[in-house]
Amino acid sequence: MSTSFSFPQYRRLVNGRSYYKVLDKTHMEEIQIMGKFWIRYELTANILPERVLIEDVLNLHDKRWEEITEAQFLEFLDECRRDRYYQPM
């Protein structure tokens, strides 16, 4: 399914452990928590599997992701910065 989106779009995994800011169809950021740490990933989709991942996130494929607001994304990021340790990649 290919739908037209205005960007950025915001998503999270249904388990609440990863939040996504999709900047366009080839770029996204992920904030992931693991225990007391949080990690920030930037993805530039250069190969097909990475482009498919971004499409899946946008289209909520298999109901693994849910749509959220920018405010929810920023609140999660603030919580990570306040309550967890940053783990650089």
Stockholm file with secondary structure:
# STOCKHOLM 1.0

chainA/1-89         MSTSFSFPQYRRLVNGRSYYKVLDKTHMEEIQIMGKFWIRYELTANILPERVLIEDVLNLHDKRWEEITEAQFLEFLDECRRDRYYQPM
#=GR chainA/1-89 SS CCCCCCSCEEEEETTSSEEEEEEETTEEEEEEEETTEEEEEEEECCSHHHHHHHHHHHTTGGGCEEECCHHHHHHHHHHHHHHSEECCC
#=GC SS_cons        CCCCCCSCEEEEETTSSEEEEEEETTEEEEEEEETTEEEEEEEECCSHHHHHHHHHHHTTGGGCEEECCHHHHHHHHHHHHHHSEECCC
//
